[in-house]
Amino acid sequence: VQLQASGGGLVQPGGSLRLSCALSGGTVNWYSVAWFRQAAGKEREGISWFSGNGDECEYVDSVKGRFTISRGDRENTVDLQMDNLDANDTAIYYCATGPSPFLVSERRFVPEEYDFWGQGTLVTVSS
């Protein structure tokens, strides 16, 4: 399985970006797919999770109501729509997969659960 993340860039505070994670060598339907991010000097944190079976979603509090994870328009992709961005969202964003789509809630944002990672895409929120 390979993942390709794209869509990062420079955006002003209050703006929006849409990240996309393309999965090859497998199908989204078989997996959990999560987005993580890592800001400079900080640990990697899970922010959004998607089940390929039933499309259940979960978010951490810091992005709830601003970010939306969903199947992408392209086949075998999972997108992250990010709205109302602020400087605290500046980070490298990674998509990851590996666990079954039935991963229990307490494990969904644990990096060690994920076997496959995309290369990361940089999001910079600045005026």
DSSP file (Angstrom, degrees, kcal/mol; ACC not computed):
  #  RESIDUE AA STRUCTURE BP1 BP2  ACC     N-H-->O    O-->H-N    N-H-->O    O-->H-N    TCO  KAPPA ALPHA  PHI   PSI    X-CA   Y-CA   Z-CA
    1    1 A V              0   0    0      0, 0.0     2,-0.4     0, 0.0    24,-0.2   0.000 360.0 360.0 360.0 136.0    0.0    0.0    0.0
    2    2 A Q  E     -A   24   0A   0     22,-2.6    22,-2.6   114,-0.1     2,-0.4  -0.978 360.0-155.9-130.0 146.5    1.2    3.5   -0.8
    3    3 A L  E     -A   23   0A   0    114,-0.4     2,-0.5    -2,-0.4   116,-0.4  -0.951   3.0-165.5-122.3 141.8   -0.2    6.8    0.0
    4    4 A Q  E     -A   22   0A   0     18,-1.9    18,-2.6    -2,-0.4     2,-0.3  -0.961   9.0-163.0-128.0 113.2    0.2   10.1   -1.7
    5    5 A A  E     +A   21   0A   0     -2,-0.5     2,-0.3    16,-0.2    16,-0.2  -0.749  18.7 159.7 -96.3 142.6   -0.8   13.3    0.1
    6    6 A S  E     +A   20   0A   0     14,-2.2    14,-2.5    -2,-0.3   115,-0.1  -0.953  33.1  72.9-150.6 167.9   -1.3   16.6   -1.8
    7    7 A G        +     0   0    0     -2,-0.3    11,-0.3     1,-0.3    -1,-0.1   0.358  57.5 135.5 108.4  -4.7   -3.0   20.0   -1.5
    8    8 A G        +     0   0    0     12,-0.1     2,-0.3     9,-0.1    -1,-0.3  -0.159  20.5 121.6 -70.1 170.6   -0.9   21.8    1.0
    9    9 A G  E     -d  123   0B   0    113,-0.7   115,-2.7   112,-0.1     2,-0.5  -0.985  60.4 -48.7 166.0-167.6    0.2   25.4    0.6
   10   10 A L  E     +d  124   0B   0     -2,-0.3     2,-0.3   113,-0.2   115,-0.2  -0.842  53.5 169.4 -99.2 129.9    0.2   28.9    2.0
   11   11 A V  E     -d  125   0B   0    113,-2.7   115,-2.2    -2,-0.5     3,-0.1  -0.985  31.9-115.0-140.3 149.2   -3.1   30.3    3.1
   12   12 A Q    >   -     0   0    0     -2,-0.3     3,-2.4   113,-0.2    73,-0.2  -0.456  50.1 -80.6 -78.7 154.7   -4.1   33.4    5.0
   13   13 A P  T 3  S+     0   0    0      0, 0.0    73,-0.2     0, 0.0    -1,-0.1  -0.288 121.5  26.6 -53.3 137.4   -5.8   33.1    8.4
   14   14 A G  T 3  S+     0   0    0     71,-3.8    70,-0.6     1,-0.3    72,-0.1   0.305 101.3 117.9  88.4  -8.6   -9.5   32.4    8.0
   15   15 A G    <   -     0   0    0     -3,-2.4    70,-2.3    70,-0.3     2,-0.3  -0.097  56.1-122.6 -84.4-175.2   -8.9   30.7    4.6
   16   16 A S        -     0   0    0     67,-0.2     2,-0.3    68,-0.2    67,-0.2  -0.921  19.9-178.8-131.6 152.2   -9.4   27.2    3.4
   17   17 A L  E     - B   0  82A   0     65,-2.1    65,-3.3    -2,-0.3     2,-0.5  -0.978  16.4-145.5-143.0 154.6   -7.4   24.3    1.9
   18   18 A R  E     - B   0  81A   0    -11,-0.3     2,-0.3    -2,-0.3    63,-0.2  -0.969  14.6-163.0-124.8 116.4   -8.4   20.9    0.7
   19   19 A L  E     - B   0  80A   0     61,-2.7    61,-2.6    -2,-0.5     2,-0.4  -0.690   5.0-157.9 -93.4 149.7   -5.9   18.1    1.2
   20   20 A S  E     -AB   6  79A   0    -14,-2.5   -14,-2.2    -2,-0.3     2,-0.5  -0.986   7.8-161.3-130.8 141.4   -6.2   14.8   -0.6
   21   21 A C  E     -AB   5  78A   0     57,-1.6    57,-2.1    -2,-0.4     2,-0.5  -0.971  10.0-161.3-123.3 114.2   -4.8   11.4    0.2
   22   22 A A  E     -AB   4  77A   0    -18,-2.6   -18,-1.9    -2,-0.5     2,-0.4  -0.848   5.9-156.3-100.4 126.4   -4.6    8.9   -2.7
   23   23 A L  E     +A    3   0A   0     53,-2.6     2,-0.3    -2,-0.5   -20,-0.2  -0.857  13.1 178.9-105.0 132.3   -4.3    5.2   -1.8
   24   24 A S  E     +A    2   0A   0    -22,-2.6   -22,-2.6    -2,-0.4     3,-0.1  -0.948  61.2  37.7-129.7 154.1   -2.8    2.7   -4.2
   25   25 A G  S    S+     0   0    0     -2,-0.3     2,-0.3     1,-0.3    -1,-0.1   0.570 121.2  27.5  83.8   9.5   -2.2   -1.0   -3.7
   26   26 A G  S    S-     0   0    0     -3,-0.1     2,-0.4   -24,-0.1    -1,-0.3  -0.944  86.3 -96.0-174.1-174.0   -5.4   -1.4   -1.8
   27   27 A T    >   -     0   0    0     -2,-0.3     3,-2.1    -3,-0.1     4,-0.3  -0.975  20.5-128.6-128.0 143.2   -8.8    0.1   -1.5
   28   28 A V  G >  S+     0   0    0     -2,-0.4     3,-2.0     1,-0.3    24,-0.3   0.826 104.7  71.5 -54.2 -33.3  -10.1    2.6    1.0
   29   29 A N  G 3  S+     0   0    0      1,-0.3    -1,-0.3    22,-0.1    26,-0.1   0.712  94.9  53.6 -58.9 -20.9  -13.0    0.3    1.8
   30   30 A W  G <  S+     0   0    0     -3,-2.1    -1,-0.3    70,-0.1     2,-0.3   0.556 109.5  47.8 -89.1  -8.2  -10.6   -2.1    3.6
   31   31 A Y  S <  S-     0   0    0     -3,-2.0    21,-2.5    -4,-0.3     2,-0.4  -0.767  71.9-114.0-133.6 163.9   -9.1    0.4    6.0
   32   32 A S  E     -E   51   0B   0     67,-2.3    66,-0.8    -2,-0.3     2,-0.4  -0.820  35.7-161.4 -83.6 142.1   -9.2    3.2    8.5
   33   33 A V  E     -EF  50  97B   0     17,-2.6    17,-2.3    -2,-0.4     2,-0.3  -0.999  11.1-178.7-127.6 130.7   -7.6    6.3    7.1
   34   34 A A  E     -EF  49  96B   0     62,-2.5    62,-2.4    -2,-0.4     2,-0.5  -0.920  22.4-137.8-129.2 153.8   -6.4    9.1    9.3
   35   35 A W  E     +EF  48  95B   0     13,-2.8    12,-2.8    -2,-0.3    13,-1.6  -0.944  24.6 179.8-107.3 132.3   -4.8   12.5    9.0
   36   36 A F  E     -EF  46  94B   0     58,-3.2    58,-2.7    -2,-0.5     2,-0.3  -0.808   7.7-159.8-118.8 164.0   -2.1   13.5   11.4
   37   37 A R  E     -EF  45  93B   0      8,-2.4     8,-3.0    -2,-0.3     2,-0.4  -0.993   6.6-160.1-144.6 154.6   -0.1   16.7   11.6
   38   38 A Q  E     - F   0  92B   0     54,-2.3    54,-2.2    -2,-0.3     2,-0.2  -0.936   8.5-161.2-138.5 113.6    3.2   17.7   13.0
   39   39 A A    >   -     0   0    0      4,-0.4     3,-2.2    -2,-0.4    52,-0.1  -0.520  45.2 -74.6 -86.3 160.1    4.1   21.3   13.8
   40   40 A A  T 3  S+     0   0    0      1,-0.3    -1,-0.1    -2,-0.2     3,-0.1  -0.311 118.7   5.0 -57.4 127.6    7.7   22.4   14.3
   41   41 A G  T 3  S+     0   0    0      1,-0.3     2,-0.3    -3,-0.1    -1,-0.3   0.537 113.3 101.2  77.6   6.9    9.0   21.2   17.7
   42   42 A K  S <  S-     0   0    0     -3,-2.2    -1,-0.3     1,-0.0     2,-0.1  -0.804  74.9-100.6-122.6 163.6    5.9   19.2   18.5
   43   43 A E        -     0   0    0     -2,-0.3    -4,-0.4     1,-0.1     2,-0.2  -0.398  47.4 -92.2 -76.5 157.0    4.9   15.6   18.4
   44   44 A R        -     0   0    0     -6,-0.2     2,-0.4    -2,-0.1    -6,-0.2  -0.520  47.8-164.8 -68.0 134.4    2.8   14.2   15.6
   45   45 A E  E     -E   37   0B   0     -8,-3.0    -8,-2.4    -2,-0.2     2,-0.3  -0.971  18.7-127.2-127.2 139.3   -0.9   14.4   16.5
   46   46 A G  E     +E   36   0B   0     63,-0.6   -10,-0.3    -2,-0.4    63,-0.1  -0.654  30.6 168.6 -79.5 138.0   -3.9   12.7   15.0
   47   47 A I  E     +     0   0B   0    -12,-2.8    13,-1.9     1,-0.4     2,-0.3   0.644  58.3  19.1-123.9 -26.3   -6.6   15.1   14.0
   48   48 A S  E     -EG  35  59B   0    -13,-1.6   -13,-2.8    11,-0.2    -1,-0.4  -0.992  56.8-165.6-154.2 141.8   -9.2   13.2   11.8
   49   49 A W  E     -EG  34  58B   0      9,-2.6     9,-1.8    -2,-0.3     2,-0.4  -0.959   2.5-168.9-133.1 145.7  -10.2    9.6   11.2
   50   50 A F  E     -EG  33  57B   0    -17,-2.3   -17,-2.6    -2,-0.3     2,-0.5  -0.999  14.8-142.0-138.3 134.4  -12.3    7.9    8.5
   51   51 A S  E  >  -E   32   0B   0      5,-2.6     4,-1.1    -2,-0.4   -19,-0.2  -0.852   4.5-153.6 -96.0 127.1  -13.7    4.4    8.2
   52   52 A G  T  4 S+     0   0    0    -21,-2.5     2,-0.7    -2,-0.5   -20,-0.1   0.595  87.8  65.9 -72.2  -9.4  -13.6    2.9    4.8
   53   53 A N  T  4 S-     0   0    0     48,-0.2     3,-0.3   -22,-0.2    -1,-0.2  -0.868 127.0  -8.6-114.0  96.8  -16.6    0.8    5.8
   54   54 A G  T  4 S-     0   0    0     -2,-0.7    -2,-0.1     1,-0.2    -1,-0.1   0.293  97.3-106.0 101.1  -9.8  -19.5    3.0    6.5
   55   55 A D     <  +     0   0    0     -4,-1.1    -1,-0.2     1,-0.2    -3,-0.1   0.747  56.0 171.3  63.5  26.3  -17.7    6.3    6.2
   56   56 A E        -     0   0    0     -3,-0.3    -5,-2.6    45,-0.1     2,-0.3  -0.412  13.9-160.5 -64.2 146.1  -17.8    7.0   10.0
   57   57 A C  E     -G   50   0B   0     -7,-0.2     2,-0.3    -2,-0.1    -7,-0.2  -0.891  14.6-173.3-128.8 157.8  -15.6   10.0   10.9
   58   58 A E  E     -G   49   0B   0     -9,-1.8    -9,-2.6    -2,-0.3     2,-0.3  -0.985   4.3-170.4-150.1 147.7  -14.0   11.3   14.1
   59   59 A Y  E     -G   48   0B   0     -2,-0.3   -11,-0.2   -11,-0.2     2,-0.2  -0.957  24.8-117.1-135.5 151.3  -12.2   14.6   14.9
   60   60 A V    >>  -     0   0    0    -13,-1.9     3,-1.5    -2,-0.3     4,-1.2  -0.535  39.3-107.3 -80.6 160.6  -10.1   15.9   17.7
   61   61 A D  T 34 S+     0   0    0      1,-0.3     3,-0.2     2,-0.2    -1,-0.1   0.824 113.1  65.4 -60.9 -33.7  -11.6   19.0   19.5
   62   62 A S  T 34 S+     0   0    0      1,-0.2    -1,-0.3     3,-0.0   -15,-0.1   0.703 116.2  26.7 -66.7 -18.3   -9.1   21.4   18.0
   63   63 A V  T X> S+     0   0    0     -3,-1.5     4,-2.3   -16,-0.2     3,-2.3   0.476  87.7 125.2-119.3  -6.8  -10.4   20.9   14.5
   64   64 A K  T 3< S+     0   0    0     -4,-1.2     4,-0.1     1,-0.3   -16,-0.0  -0.305  81.5  16.0 -59.7 133.2  -14.0   19.9   15.1
   65   65 A G  T 34 S+     0   0    0      2,-0.5    -1,-0.3     1,-0.1     3,-0.1   0.253 125.9  59.0  87.4 -13.3  -16.4   22.1   13.2
   66   66 A R  T <4 S+     0   0    0     -3,-2.3    17,-2.1     1,-0.2     2,-0.3   0.687  98.5  53.7-114.2 -32.8  -13.6   23.4   11.0
   67   67 A F  E  <  -C   82   0A   0     -4,-2.3    -2,-0.5    15,-0.2     2,-0.4  -0.819  60.3-166.9-109.0 145.9  -12.3   20.3    9.2
   68   68 A T  E     -C   81   0A   0     13,-2.5    13,-3.1    -2,-0.3     2,-0.4  -0.989   4.2-160.1-134.2 124.8  -14.2   17.7    7.3
   69   69 A I  E     +C   80   0A   0     -2,-0.4     2,-0.3    11,-0.2    11,-0.2  -0.850  29.5 140.3-102.5 139.4  -12.9   14.3    6.3
   70   70 A S  E     -C   79   0A   0      9,-2.0     9,-2.9    -2,-0.4     2,-0.1  -0.978  56.0 -69.5-163.4 167.8  -14.6   12.4    3.5
   71   71 A R  E     -C   78   0A   0     -2,-0.3     7,-0.3     7,-0.2     2,-0.1  -0.472  57.4-122.0 -63.0 140.8  -14.1   10.3    0.4
   72   72 A G        -     0   0    0      5,-2.3     5,-0.2     2,-0.3     4,-0.1  -0.325  16.7-111.2 -81.0 169.3  -12.6   12.3   -2.4
   73   73 A D  S    S+     0   0    0      2,-0.1     2,-0.2    -2,-0.1    -1,-0.1   0.823 102.5  73.3 -68.6 -31.5  -14.1   12.8   -5.8
   74   74 A R  S >  S-     0   0    0      1,-0.1     3,-0.9     2,-0.0    -2,-0.3  -0.610 102.4 -93.8 -82.8 146.6  -11.3   10.7   -7.3
   75   75 A E  T 3  S+     0   0    0     -2,-0.2   -52,-0.1     1,-0.2    -1,-0.1  -0.276 104.8  12.3 -60.9 140.7  -11.5    7.0   -6.7
   76   76 A N  T 3  S+     0   0    0      1,-0.2   -53,-2.6    -4,-0.1     2,-0.3   0.838  99.5 122.2  62.7  37.0   -9.6    5.6   -3.7
   77   77 A T  E <   -B   22   0A   0     -3,-0.9    -5,-2.3    -5,-0.2     2,-0.4  -0.934  47.2-156.9-125.9 153.9   -9.0    9.0   -2.1
   78   78 A V  E     -BC  21  71A   0    -57,-2.1   -57,-1.6    -2,-0.3     2,-0.2  -0.994  18.9-158.7-128.3 123.7   -9.8   10.5    1.2
   79   79 A D  E     -BC  20  70A   0     -9,-2.9    -9,-2.0    -2,-0.4     2,-0.5  -0.659  12.3-151.8-104.5 156.4   -9.9   14.3    1.5
   80   80 A L  E     -BC  19  69A   0    -61,-2.6   -61,-2.7    -2,-0.2     2,-0.6  -0.928  10.4-159.8-127.2 106.1   -9.6   16.7    4.3
   81   81 A Q  E     -BC  18  68A   0    -13,-3.1   -13,-2.5    -2,-0.5     2,-0.5  -0.761  10.8-165.7 -84.6 123.1  -11.4   20.0    3.9
   82   82 A M  E     +BC  17  67A   0    -65,-3.3   -65,-2.1    -2,-0.6     2,-0.3  -0.949  10.3 176.2-118.2 117.9   -9.9   22.6    6.2
   83   83 A D        +     0   0    0    -17,-2.1   -67,-0.2    -2,-0.5   -68,-0.2  -0.778  58.2  21.5-117.3 161.1  -11.8   25.8    6.8
   84   84 A N  S    S-     0   0    0    -70,-0.6    -1,-0.2    -2,-0.3   -68,-0.2   0.908  82.1-168.7  50.9  49.7  -11.3   28.8    9.0
   85   85 A L        -     0   0    0    -70,-2.3   -71,-3.8    -3,-0.2   -70,-0.3  -0.332   8.9-173.5 -70.6 148.4   -7.6   28.1    9.3
   86   86 A D    >   -     0   0    0    -73,-0.2     3,-2.5   -72,-0.1     4,-0.3  -0.850  43.4 -89.2-134.7 175.9   -5.4   29.8   11.8
   87   87 A A  G >  S+     0   0    0      1,-0.3     3,-1.8    -2,-0.3    38,-0.3   0.792 119.9  66.3 -58.5 -29.7   -1.7   30.0   12.6
   88   88 A N  G 3  S+     0   0    0      1,-0.3    -1,-0.3   -49,-0.0   -49,-0.1   0.654  92.1  63.7 -67.3 -13.4   -2.0   27.0   15.0
   89   89 A D  G <  S+     0   0    0     -3,-2.5     2,-0.3     2,-0.0    -1,-0.3   0.503  72.1 119.4 -87.5  -4.5   -2.9   24.8   12.0
   90   90 A T    <   +     0   0    0     -3,-1.8     2,-0.3    -4,-0.3    34,-0.2  -0.470  43.7 104.8 -63.8 122.9    0.5   25.4   10.5
   91   91 A A  E    S- H   0 123B   0     32,-1.9    32,-2.9    -2,-0.3     2,-0.5  -0.972  76.5 -80.2-177.5 170.5    2.2   21.9   10.2
   92   92 A I  E     -FH  38 122B   0    -54,-2.2   -54,-2.3    -2,-0.3     2,-0.5  -0.869  48.1-147.0 -89.1 129.2    3.2   19.1    7.9
   93   93 A Y  E     -FH  37 121B   0     28,-3.1    28,-2.3    -2,-0.5     2,-0.4  -0.845  16.1-172.6-105.1 132.8    0.1   17.0    7.3
   94   94 A Y  E     -F   36   0B   0    -58,-2.7   -58,-3.2    -2,-0.5     2,-0.4  -0.949  13.8-149.1-122.8 140.4    0.3   13.3    6.8
   95   95 A C  E     -F   35   0B   0     -2,-0.4    23,-2.7   -60,-0.2     2,-0.3  -0.843  22.4-176.7-102.9 153.0   -2.3   10.7    5.9
   96   96 A A  E     +FI  34 117B   0    -62,-2.4   -62,-2.5    -2,-0.4     2,-0.3  -0.980   9.6 172.5-147.3 153.1   -2.0    7.2    7.2
   97   97 A T  E     +FI  33 116B   0     19,-2.3    19,-2.5    -2,-0.3    18,-0.8  -0.921  31.3 107.3-151.5 176.6   -3.7    3.8    6.8
   98   98 A G        +     0   0    0    -66,-0.8    16,-0.1     1,-0.6   -65,-0.1  -0.217  56.8  96.0 143.4 -48.9   -3.3    0.2    7.8
   99   99 A P  S    S-     0   0    0      0, 0.0   -67,-2.3     0, 0.0    -1,-0.6  -0.244  82.5 -92.6 -70.5 162.8   -5.8   -0.6   10.5
  100  100 A S    >   -     0   0    0    -69,-0.2     3,-1.1     1,-0.1   -69,-0.2  -0.238  37.9-107.3 -64.9 163.1   -9.2   -2.2    9.7
  101  101 A P  T 3  S+     0   0    0      0, 0.0   -48,-0.2     0, 0.0   -45,-0.1   0.523 115.7  66.2 -71.4  -2.5  -12.1    0.2    9.2
  102  102 A F  T 3   +     0   0    0    -70,-0.1     3,-0.1   -51,-0.1    -2,-0.1   0.047  68.7 153.2-106.5  24.7  -13.4   -0.9   12.6
  103  103 A L    <   -     0   0    0     -3,-1.1     5,-0.1     1,-0.1   -72,-0.0  -0.293  49.9-110.8 -57.8 132.4  -10.6    0.5   14.7
  104  104 A V    >>  -     0   0    0      1,-0.1     3,-1.9     3,-0.1     4,-0.6  -0.292  25.5-112.4 -68.4 153.6  -11.8    1.4   18.2
  105  105 A S  G >4 S+     0   0    0      1,-0.3     3,-1.2     2,-0.2     4,-0.4   0.842 112.0  58.1 -57.0 -40.8  -12.1    5.0   19.1
  106  106 A E  G 34 S+     0   0    0      1,-0.3    -1,-0.3     2,-0.1     3,-0.1   0.599 111.2  43.5 -71.6  -8.3   -9.3    5.0   21.7
  107  107 A R  G X4 S+     0   0    0     -3,-1.9     3,-1.5     1,-0.1    -1,-0.3   0.458  85.3  94.2-109.6  -3.7   -6.8    3.8   19.1
  108  108 A R  T << S+     0   0    0     -3,-1.2    -2,-0.1    -4,-0.6   -60,-0.1   0.759  91.5  38.6 -68.4 -26.0   -7.8    6.0   16.1
  109  109 A F  T 3  S+     0   0    0     -4,-0.4   -63,-0.6   -63,-0.1    -1,-0.3   0.047  86.2 112.4-113.4  25.2   -5.2    8.7   16.8
  110  110 A V    X   -     0   0    0     -3,-1.5     3,-2.1     1,-0.1     4,-0.3  -0.880  57.8-151.8 -97.9 113.0   -2.4    6.5   17.9
  111  111 A P  G >  S+     0   0    0      0, 0.0     3,-2.0     0, 0.0    -1,-0.1   0.824  90.9  65.9 -55.5 -33.8    0.4    6.7   15.2
  112  112 A E  G 3  S+     0   0    0      1,-0.3    -3,-0.0    -3,-0.1    -2,-0.0   0.655  89.9  66.7 -66.4 -13.4    1.7    3.2   16.1
  113  113 A E  G <  S+     0   0    0     -3,-2.1     2,-0.5    -6,-0.2    -1,-0.3   0.668  88.9  80.9 -76.0 -15.6   -1.6    1.7   14.8
  114  114 A Y    <   -     0   0    0     -3,-2.0   -16,-0.2    -4,-0.3     3,-0.1  -0.805  50.3-178.4-106.4 128.3   -0.8    2.8   11.3
  115  115 A D        +     0   0    0    -18,-0.8     2,-0.4    -2,-0.5   -17,-0.2   0.727  69.3  51.7 -92.6 -25.3    1.5    0.9    9.0
  116  116 A F  E     -I   97   0B   0    -19,-2.5   -19,-2.3  -114,-0.1     2,-0.4  -0.948  62.8-176.9-125.6 133.9    1.5    3.1    5.9
  117  117 A W  E     -I   96   0B   0     -2,-0.4  -114,-0.4   -21,-0.2   -21,-0.2  -0.965  21.1-129.9-131.1 142.7    2.2    6.8    5.7
  118  118 A G        -     0   0    0    -23,-2.7  -114,-0.2    -2,-0.4     3,-0.1  -0.283  37.4-102.7 -76.8 175.6    2.1    9.4    3.0
  119  119 A Q        -     0   0    0   -116,-0.4   -25,-0.1     1,-0.1  -115,-0.1   0.590  60.7-111.0 -82.1 -11.2    5.1   11.7    2.5
  120  120 A G        -     0   0    0    -25,-0.1     2,-0.4     1,-0.1   -26,-0.2   0.188  20.1-133.0  93.9 144.2    3.5   14.7    4.1
  121  121 A T  E     - H   0  93B   0    -28,-2.3   -28,-3.1  -115,-0.1     2,-0.4  -0.999  21.8-123.3-136.1 133.7    2.3   18.0    2.7
  122  122 A L  E     - H   0  92B   0     -2,-0.4  -113,-0.7   -30,-0.2     2,-0.5  -0.596  21.3-169.8 -84.9 129.4    3.1   21.4    4.3
  123  123 A V  E     -dH   9  91B   0    -32,-2.9   -32,-1.9    -2,-0.4     2,-0.5  -0.981   4.8-174.8-115.8 123.6    0.3   23.7    5.3
  124  124 A T  E     -d   10   0B   0   -115,-2.7  -113,-2.7    -2,-0.5     2,-0.7  -0.977   7.8-165.6-121.8 122.2    1.3   27.3    6.3
  125  125 A V  E     +d   11   0B   0     -2,-0.5     2,-0.3   -38,-0.3  -113,-0.2  -0.918  34.7 131.4-109.2 111.5   -1.2   29.7    7.7
  126  126 A S              0   0    0   -115,-2.2    -2,-0.1    -2,-0.7   -40,-0.0  -0.994 360.0 360.0-159.1 148.3    0.2   33.2    7.6
  127  127 A S              0   0    0     -2,-0.3  -115,-0.1  -115,-0.2    -1,-0.1   0.430 360.0 360.0 -93.3 360.0   -0.8   36.7    6.6
